[in-house]
Amino acid sequence: MIEGTLALWLNISAIAVISFVAANIIVSILVAIFDAKVARFELKSRKVALWLVVSLPWVAAFVVALYFSLSDLSSPFVQQTGAYAHWHHMTTFELASWHAVTLILALLGLSFTVLKKLRALRQHQQSMQSLHGLSTPLSDGVYQLKTPELSAFASGFIKQRCYITSGLLANSSEDEQQVILMHERAHMASRDPLKKWLFNLLASFFVIPIAQRLKLQMVLAMEQAADNAVIGSKYSSTFIASTLVKVARLNAGSHNLVDNEMVSSFGAEILEQRVYSLLGELTLKPISSPLTITLMIIVTAVSAYSIDGIHHLIETLFTH
């Protein structure tokens, strides 16, 4: 048995893990219910909301752990709410208990997920180094890959680069190439490859169906933002949409040169919604900030108040 300050921090860590799981489940249910409506929201607020969604379990875990760490204070708020959210024997921690098993499983899951993503990132960097060695510069930050594959994408977390294949150049007009390159430069300006990797990392802590939905929604938001960045040029939204459809048709059955989770490409991802958006056929609505904040508070509060119930439930099944 461990006692004292170390036991306190171990118990707080266990509380953080349980609140993370509780918040994750609540968020997953909300995503499953409202996923079809997300694309109807305004682009900027939608991207912010998606970042909040994947971050919320971590925020809830931190806030709940902080609250429990203040449980011994004489604050009226802590005393009043302590009856609904508390943890037994905070200053003792039994190694042969489900508390310890919870921490071990959480540490293993966290390590596995992060290391898997870092390994994929390393492999991608090695792949991009090989591809870059076969490329030739076309203009500032833009490189041509001599391959018959039809592809264009932005890559790089620190140094941003845009790549377009000779196959795509041979099958597109000069104006279409300008649209494609402006789209990719918009990704570079927003540092979308880095943001995409970070978002996918956070989304990976959800169950696979929910993670896939979240990733798809963020890809759509990023691609629409890059599409919109081209509209202000000399090219009309109709021409941009037609270029998108043409590239999607050319890409049918084409081999991916790199992992799409690591780059932002001008491919056929979520084609229908992007075309509808470019043609002005989607009416986008703003997301209510008060409602978003309220939902975040509710999720965090439910996570905190579920700790005691989960604690009692598990202790009816396991010897503590």
Secondary structure, DSSP 8 states (H G I E B T S, - for coil): -EESHHHHHHHHHHHHHHHHHHHHHHHHHHHHHHHHHHTTB-HHHHHHHHHHHHHHHHHHHHHHHHHHHTTTS--HHHHHHTTTS--S-TTEE-SSSHHHHHHHHHHHHHHHHHHHHHHHHHHHHHHHHHHHHTEEEEETTEEEE-SSS--EEEE-SSS-EEEEEHHHHHTS-HHHHHHHHHHHHHHHHTTHHHHHHHHHHHHTTS-HHHHHHHHHHHHHHHHHHHHHHHHTSSS-HHHHHHHHHHHHHHHTT---SS-TTTSEESS-TTHHHHHHHHTT----B---HHHHHHHHHHHHHHHHHHHHHHHHHHHTTS--
